[in-house]
Every structure is written in structure tokens, then in C-alpha cells.
């Protein structure tokens, strides 16, 4: 059973959705405020990108290997708790895919950090390696 070609249209054009119904899209400044408030950040980037630098205290659930409903439930038990999901940048599809999955898993307080790690880093916010 194959998905219709239209299911991959965004991947072909490299267009990443900025606004996703069921999530709130945030910028780096808004992400920093949520970070300062202790909100959980989920990093869905590759192991390589994760090892090169990440937002402190973020949880790594690489999209293609570790990002499952069960693994997320181990981190965020209450589906009403706020979560920030991020990838590398606004050109990364992993954040978009992850946000859509989390919505489908019944989480209701999702922040989509569309500009991702590179925007965080360029603003001079703390990172760890």
C-alpha cells in the first residue's frame, strides 16, 4: 500500500508548514520565555545535530528512530502539559512531522518552534554540547 504522491508534495518543494492546527507556532524569543518557565523541549533532530549542540535540558527523541507515543509519554505524562518541539531550522521537516504526530496522540498544549535550534543559537541563548 503506497501513499499518494500528493502526500509528499511538501517534501518535493522543500516547503515547511509554519502554522499547524492544534499547535501554537512560536519564535525564538517566545521559546526562550517558555524555556525560562521550565517547559519541556523535545529535540527531534538527528543524533549528529544533537551532538553538535542543543538547547539545555531538552529531551532528544530523534524523529525516525525514537519519536514514538510511548517514548514521549515517558517524558510528558500529562497530555495537557506544555511541550516545545523543535528541529534545526525553518527548513527542517522533522519538527512539522513531529508536531502533527503529537497532536494525533492527544497532546493539547503544543508549541511549534518553527525556526528551531539555529534561531535559538543565533540569538545568543544558551546551548550545550
Secondary structure, 3 states (H helix, E strand, C coil): CCCCHHHHHHHHHCCCCCCCCCEEEECHHHHHHHHHCCCEEEECCCHHHHHHCEECCCEECCCCCCCCHHHHHHHCCCCCCCEEEECCCCCCHHHHHHHHHHHHCCCCCEEEECCHHHHHHHCCCCEEC
